[in-house]
Amino acid sequence: MTLAMDASDEWKQTEAYQTFMDAKNELTNPSLLPLIDSFETTKYAYENVIRYGKYHPDYETATKAFIEAKTALYQTPQYQAYSQALQTINEQFRFFASELNEILISCKVMGDQPKSCHTKGR
């Protein structure tokens, strides 16, 4: 368990993690709050309308408002930096998980037990 905590602490010192945290903190910038509020409000309205399909009377209005709010938020430099940092950190997590999986696969524990359903005949 301490090895996991050490790995976590080491990970938090990486440039990718620091960049991600900085970008995440930038999303709390007061200038973005109206865009985030608009996005979340229109997303909620869109999700309520889409449940009934495209024949709902407010479908076009809700869809258009949601697309506009989403575009306005996603085109800000702060959100783009956050999105890029998130993508980078997720790629690194996938690589780490893949490497860890390879290590664990090579660490099979074999006992002196006879073959059984628990050892799958190995």
Buried (B, 14 or more C-beta within 10 A) or exposed (E): EEEEEEEEEEBEEEEBBEBBEEBBEBBEEEEBEEBBEBBEEBBEBBEEBBEEEEEBEEBEBBBEBBEEBBEBBEEBEBBEBBEEBBEBBEEBEEEEEEEEEEEEEEEEEEEEEEEEEEEEEE
